[in-house]
Amino acid sequence: MQTINMAQLNKTQIIQAAQILTDSLPLGWPTLDDAMNEINELLVPQNTLLAVVENDTVLGWGGILSKYDGHVFEIHPLAVRSDRRKQGLGKAIVAALEDEARKQGGLTMLACADDEKGNGGTSFANVDLYEDLPEKIKYFSPGTHQSGFYLKLGYKIIGVMPDANGPGKPDIYLGKRLWLR
Ligand SMILES: CC(C)(COP(=O)(O)OP(=O)(O)OC[C@H]1O[C@@H](n2cnc3c(N)ncnc32)[C@H](O)[C@@H]1OP(=O)(O)O)[C@@H](O)C(=O)NCCC(=O)NCCS
């Protein structure tokens, strides 16, 4: 298994990456075409996209986008093939993206995790996030939502955007410091 810069992937592998994206995050990228367009837009020198590849097959991938003059890098997107989840691949991709962000001078890694499902996935869904947000962060419960993955990796909730995906459906900002104090 190798971690490869996606600029080096061939056409077949890019299609595999796009298939993983639309299968994993259909609300964001409903079709294979949408996912292909996203990858083509992201695959520019100022972004870094890394894929985990086994026997020439893409199993998962993620990217970082530079924000705030390069002090912050946002993970966008991140997806692992459904039959290969819970085997450490997501963690390995995020670690490789963090190394890359550090190399590029990043101080903070940001992951934005939409809580956008109908009934919501986390304890932030369908509650008033303007009311005592610190208390709600303290007792945050991710359920099976992907924010649980980032919390496992040491990320902390650093903010929310209430109603980002419709009433009661927030975006959750998770951050990690990339430098030692
Ligand atoms: C989120 C995702 C990338 C995680 O990838 P993965 O390869 O399954 O994750 P890993 O196996 O590396 O998991 C690392 C740790 O997080 C845990 N974990 C994984 N998904 C989790 C979840 N949804 N909730 C809580 N913990 C989770 C694992 O159990 C593991 O814990 P451990 O170190 O104690 O064993 C994958 O589930 C995915 O592609 N989901 C759909 C797309 C998505 O939600 N992307 C993120 C958008 S913000």
The ligand as an SDF file (V2000), in Angstrom:
LIG
                    3D

 48 50  0  0  0  0  0  0  0  0999 V2000
  -14.6990    9.1230    7.8730 C   0  0  0  0  0  0  0  0  0  0  0  0
  -13.8500    8.0980    7.1200 C   0  0  0  0  0  0  0  0  0  0  0  0
  -12.9140    8.8310    6.1480 C   0  0  0  0  0  0  0  0  0  0  0  0
  -13.0110    7.3100    8.1380 C   0  0  0  0  0  0  0  0  0  0  0  0
  -12.1400    6.4430    7.4300 O   0  0  0  0  0  0  0  0  0  0  0  0
  -11.6830    5.0120    8.0450 P   0  0  0  0  0  0  0  0  0  0  0  0
  -10.6300    4.4760    7.1570 O   0  0  0  0  0  0  0  0  0  0  0  0
  -12.8750    4.1600    8.2740 O   0  0  0  0  0  0  0  0  0  0  0  0
  -11.1020    5.4520    9.4500 O   0  0  0  0  0  0  0  0  0  0  0  0
   -9.9640    4.6960   10.2920 P   0  0  0  0  0  0  0  0  0  0  0  0
  -10.1330    3.2160   10.1480 O   0  0  0  0  0  0  0  0  0  0  0  0
   -8.6240    5.2530    9.9390 O   0  0  0  0  0  0  0  0  0  0  0  0
  -10.3770    5.1360   11.7540 O   0  0  0  0  0  0  0  0  0  0  0  0
   -9.4820    5.7470   12.6890 C   0  0  0  0  0  0  0  0  0  0  0  0
  -10.1590    5.6930   14.0480 C   0  0  0  0  0  0  0  0  0  0  0  0
  -11.4060    6.3940   13.9890 O   0  0  0  0  0  0  0  0  0  0  0  0
  -12.4830    5.5050   14.3200 C   0  0  0  0  0  0  0  0  0  0  0  0
  -13.6140    5.8580   13.4680 N   0  0  0  0  0  0  0  0  0  0  0  0
  -13.7470    5.7260   12.1310 C   0  0  0  0  0  0  0  0  0  0  0  0
  -14.9430    6.2020   11.7180 N   0  0  0  0  0  0  0  0  0  0  0  0
  -15.5760    6.6190   12.8440 C   0  0  0  0  0  0  0  0  0  0  0  0
  -16.8330    7.2130   13.0790 C   0  0  0  0  0  0  0  0  0  0  0  0
  -17.7080    7.4570   12.0910 N   0  0  0  0  0  0  0  0  0  0  0  0
  -17.1570    7.5440   14.3670 N   0  0  0  0  0  0  0  0  0  0  0  0
  -16.2970    7.3030   15.3900 C   0  0  0  0  0  0  0  0  0  0  0  0
  -15.0570    6.7600   15.2060 N   0  0  0  0  0  0  0  0  0  0  0  0
  -14.7230    6.4190   13.9490 C   0  0  0  0  0  0  0  0  0  0  0  0
  -11.9520    4.1180   14.0280 C   0  0  0  0  0  0  0  0  0  0  0  0
  -12.6450    3.1430   14.7780 O   0  0  0  0  0  0  0  0  0  0  0  0
  -10.5130    4.2550   14.4510 C   0  0  0  0  0  0  0  0  0  0  0  0
  -10.4220    4.2050   15.8620 O   0  0  0  0  0  0  0  0  0  0  0  0
   -9.2260    3.3990   16.5880 P   0  0  0  0  0  0  0  0  0  0  0  0
   -7.9670    4.1360   16.1750 O   0  0  0  0  0  0  0  0  0  0  0  0
   -9.5470    3.5080   18.0190 O   0  0  0  0  0  0  0  0  0  0  0  0
   -9.2870    2.0250   16.0290 O   0  0  0  0  0  0  0  0  0  0  0  0
  -14.7450    7.0640    6.3500 C   0  0  0  0  0  0  0  0  0  0  0  0
  -15.6750    6.5050    7.2610 O   0  0  0  0  0  0  0  0  0  0  0  0
  -15.5020    7.6550    5.1850 C   0  0  0  0  0  0  0  0  0  0  0  0
  -15.0040    7.7040    4.0590 O   0  0  0  0  0  0  0  0  0  0  0  0
  -16.7430    8.1120    5.4440 N   0  0  0  0  0  0  0  0  0  0  0  0
  -17.6060    8.6890    4.4020 C   0  0  0  0  0  0  0  0  0  0  0  0
  -17.0790   10.0150    3.9280 C   0  0  0  0  0  0  0  0  0  0  0  0
  -16.9270   11.0260    5.0560 C   0  0  0  0  0  0  0  0  0  0  0  0
  -17.7420   11.1100    5.9670 O   0  0  0  0  0  0  0  0  0  0  0  0
  -15.8420   11.8250    4.9730 N   0  0  0  0  0  0  0  0  0  0  0  0
  -15.5400   12.8560    5.9440 C   0  0  0  0  0  0  0  0  0  0  0  0
  -16.2120   14.1090    5.5370 C   0  0  0  0  0  0  0  0  0  0  0  0
  -15.9420   15.3860    6.7560 S   0  0  0  0  0  0  0  0  0  0  0  0
  1  2  1  0
  2  3  1  0
  2  4  1  0
  2 36  1  0
  4  5  1  0
  5  6  1  0
  6  7  2  0
  6  8  1  0
  6  9  1  0
  9 10  1  0
 10 11  2  0
 10 12  1  0
 10 13  1  0
 13 14  1  0
 14 15  1  0
 15 16  1  0
 15 30  1  0
 16 17  1  0
 17 18  1  0
 17 28  1  0
 18 19  1  0
 18 27  1  0
 19 20  2  0
 20 21  1  0
 21 22  1  0
 21 27  2  0
 22 23  1  0
 22 24  2  0
 24 25  1  0
 25 26  2  0
 26 27  1  0
 28 29  1  0
 28 30  1  0
 30 31  1  0
 31 32  1  0
 32 33  2  0
 32 34  1  0
 32 35  1  0
 36 37  1  0
 36 38  1  0
 38 39  2  0
 38 40  1  0
 40 41  1  0
 41 42  1  0
 42 43  1  0
 43 44  2  0
 43 45  1  0
 45 46  1  0
 46 47  1  0
 47 48  1  0
M  END
$$$$
